[in-house]
């Protein structure tokens, strides 16, 4: 008789150092390594139901990730774990729409939810968001025993999703912002995250610290530099200028939002890894031109 069993595998789980002393907390940021998806280079841990991957492979990946997450013990902020025989918890996700919509979860919903954030104070449930360049952010209140997870792209960031997340935890659980611990996961960082001037304008209209979030570099073209007379124009100063590239530090934008919400800077950790730079470790929607998988950030509480 043939039976299907999950093979032994190693999945790399990244963890926030700000959570290292919370014994009841279960959380982690996945990478692309150690799964069953074959369409993204083979052996990939794709956790999103993408058009390229099979549903069966994603479901196996999710079972493996949850089992390993529940088997992870407290320790360093970045470790490899092997699967345990821990029981599975319900995995609650949302249809992400780059919004500021945050759901209070007391039990798994029978109807699909749309939004970009979830909070709970109920043990035994895993809340999760997916990402492949946008930033996953986890919030934990160790005093009231409550958690939240959020998906922050540039649109969600301008809508202050994590700042509102702190407010929602206060509304539902009585969370004090000064008690909150936060962890910012991997995402497309300021080294690689190029945006247009319209995005910069939106940030400048919203945030007093916007200037600190952007850097500019000049486009470099060897032909342009070697033969400048080919690019003469009638405009002063006489030579056409190549456009500047604008890069946005979205992780810092969310860190500043948390601080403005009352979270202490010392209680905010950041894994500090770029999805675009490190294609061997992460999926990146931009770097892989849209054909890529999804990582997951998950959080829950043991009873």
C-alpha positions, 0 to 999 in steps of 0.5 A: 500500500502506497501512502504519501508522507511529507519528506524531511526538509529544512525551512529557514524561518526568520524571527524578530529579535524583539520577540525573543523573550515571549515564551507563548509567542509563535511567529516567523517570516518564511523564505523561498527555501525548502518546499515542494514547488517546482515552477520557481526553480525547484524545491521552493517554498511558495506559500501563495496560490499563484497562477503558475504553481499548483494548488497541491504544491502550495497546500503541501508547502503551507502544511510544512511551514505551519508544522515547522513554525509550531515546532520552532523553539525560542532562540536566535533571530535567524535559524533553521528548523526541522519539522515537528509532529506538532498539531496544526493550527487554523491558518487565517489569511486575507485577500490583500488589496493594498488597503488599511483594512484590519480585521479582528479575528476571534475565530477562522472566518467562513467567508473570504476576508479582504484587507491587509491586516489582522489582530487577535487575542485568541490562542491557537490561531495563526494569522498570516500575510503574503509578500514578495517585495512588500513588507510584512510586519508583526506586532505583539502586546506581551502584557495583554497577550495580543498579536497582529500581522500586516502587509505594507506596500507603498500604498498601505504605508501611505494609508498608515496601516501599521500605525492604525494597527497599533490603534486597533489593538488599543481599541480591541484589547486595551493595548498600550503602544509603549508595551508593543513589540514589533518586527519588520520582515524582509522586503524590497529595501531602499537599496533596490526599491525604485519609485517614480516622482509621483510616489515621492510626491504622495509621501511628501504630502503625508509625512514630515520625515519624507525627505529622509526616506528617499535617495536619488542617483543619476542614471549612468550611460557609457555612450552618453558619457563618451559621446556627449555631443550626440546628446546636445539640446537647445536647452541650458546647460546645453546637454540633455540630462539623463533622468534621476533614479529615486529609491524609497526606504519603505522599511524606515517609513513603517518604523517611523510610523510605529514610533509616531504611534507610540511604540518605543524604538528599542522595541522595533526589530528589523530582519534587515534583508532585501528581497530584490538583492537576495534572490537565492533566499527570497521571492521578488515580484520586481526582480523576477518580473512578476513570475514568482512565488510568495513568502508568508509572515505568520503569528499566533499564541500558545495557550 
